[in-house]
Amino acid sequence: MNVDTGELYGLLNEEELKRLTEELGDSFQQVPKRHRKEANRILKNKKCAQVDMSKDTPLVDWAKRKAIAIKKKPKRYARRKIANDSRKKNR
């Protein structure tokens, strides 16, 4: 699933899985087992489906939390880098 856009992909073979992870990077996450039943209900034997990210379902909540966690990573790194540079200057 692309946690940014809500695109949900069905079972993929190894080639498709590698291609999607290269294209989407961290945005592509595998749906955890506890949400697979809901994901299969949305897919309905299709290869790809769009999930309405405005709904309040466990799958959407998980995707939103993942998207936020992915976006926060660079900020933490940037803050840490600035702090390290500042410490070096003050020595």
N, C-alpha and C positions, 0 to 999 in steps of 0.2 A: 504494500500500500504506500502511495505517496502521501505522506502526512501533511504536506503543505497544501496540496490541491484536492485531496480526497479521492484520487483515482485508486480503485481497488482492482488488483490483478488476480486472476485465477491461478491454479497450480501451474508453475512454470518449469520448463526443463532447464538444465544447467546453462545452456547458451543464453536463453532469454534472461535468466536470473543475473548472469554476469553483465549482460548488456545494460539492464536496468540499473544495476548498482553503479556501473561506470557513468551512465548518463545522469542519474538523479543524485548520486552520492549519498549523503546522510539522510536525505529526504525519503529515500526508499527504505522502508522497514517491514520486516515480516510480521504478520499479525500473530499475536500470542495465542496459544491454544484456547485460553478462556474466552476469546472473542471470535474464534473460527466459525462457530455455529451461526452467529449473526452475519459474518462475512459471506458464508455460503448462501444464506438466505437472500442477501442482497445480489449476489452474482447470478443465481438461478441458471446454472450451466452456461453462462457467458464467459468469455475470456477476460473481459474488462468491463467495469461498471464505475459509475460516479457516485460517491457517497455524499449526501447532503450534510455538509459540515455545520449547518446551523441547528441541526436536531440535537436533542439531548439523549443520546444513547451511550452505552458503555464503550462501544467501538469508537465513536466520535470523541468521547472524552479522552480515551487513550491516545488517539491521534493528535489531539490538541496538546496534551501534555508532552508527547514526544517532540512535536514541532517547537514548542517553547524551549524544551531542554536543548535541542539542537541549536537554536538561535542564541542561547545564553553562553554557549561555550566560547566563542571568540571574545566576548566581552570580558570574561574571567581571565582569559589569556592576556588580553590587551592590558587590563588593570595590573596584572602581575608583572608584566614586562615594564610598564611605566614605573611601578614601585621599585623594581630591581635597578632600573636605570637611575632613578632618583637616589637610591642608596649608594650606588657607585659614585655619583657626583659628589655626594656629601662626605665621602671618605677623605 
